[in-house]
């Protein structure tokens, strides 16, 4: 292409942009209303996706609170799994220690069991039992009692779960080993039982057994917000205490194994499976099947759900964009009718059909981008305001990512092109002679 032709194209392009700006300036109200429709639509899309992104980030932080490199071992009790004629598979704390000792893939291991009991000897608002000022237990005639879930953990359990003590301490190694009746309360259950009183040092009667409260955990979820974490509702006691007091067996409900390196999860699971299978075969335990679940598996499942939800809210919000695009197309169609003579003059002085087409397309893109970028800015302002609202849990604030903004701008360009193609083609199809005679 010669330098002259390139220069002419630059001059034509610049003139088209100037003419599009002049045309929009002459129809400020129509252009502003069309841009407002686009702004509303893109604000809805970006804000909905930002809300889901905020919830996604909060869920990720909660799920990975204990680390994204934990393998959990449970037993599938399906009668069809394994050899139904053999003894049922059983997990015990020494299985976790055997894996930690034998395999080089893990650096921490813990076992868990569980139970539940009626809370009796404590200040329990709205339940059947309260504690008197003298320390005795006084029965109050009411219709219901509080049943608390109990989680038994071995000495490494609190570290494995990523829990920290807000008050008091964790059980000591001797208390774990001897199965002492000591308890650490989750933040929410501590509030439910003791209200504003300090639980540390109090005696808590669970069922028929007294437990000494040695600590209270820091909240994992929101202390006063809508987001509540299950970790905050448990009473944590030593594994051996639950086994002896409530279960009558030292069987574990699950084992947790922490990986040295999350990238080697597949090899680590295969190694742990082999170690545990050999131990169970020596005991004749063949009925059932070991199930290994990694945090990475749960993360992948959650990501699929969240991404699907983002697509859904994006489609719902796109309805507003469609309405805005119809408004832009309507404005340009009216402009074609009003500017028929102008189009004829431009064609008569040498403008090609392509120039006319491109000019109207630039107007459509200008309206769409102005409205859309204003909508993105408005959505960003709303996300900043949302971060100051106390009802929104920490970590769940709406979040606009660079990917979201890039996709939004791309959608704007596509919407502008689609909205402008019809009117631009109609304008380009006007015959110069008929246009010059038009009233």
Secondary structure by P-SEA (a helix, b strand, c coil): ccaaaaaaaaaaaaaaaaaaaaaaaaaaaaaaaaaaaaaaaaaaaaaaaaaaaaaaaaaaaaaaccccbbbbbbbcccccccccccccccccaaaaaaaaaccccccccccccccccccccccccccccccccccbbbbccccbbbbbbbbbbcccccccccccccccccccaaaaaaccccccccaaaaaaaccccccccbbbbcccbbbbbcccccccccccccccccccccccccaaaaaacccccccccbbbbbbccccaaaaaaaaaaaaaaaaaaaaccccbbbbbbcaaaaaaaaaaaaaaaaaaaaaaaaaaaaaaaaaaaaaaaaaaaaaaaaaaaaaaacccaaaaaaaaaaaaaaaaaaaaaaaaaaaaaaaaaaaacccccccccccccaaaaaaaaaaaaaaaaaacaaaaaaaaaccaaaaaacc
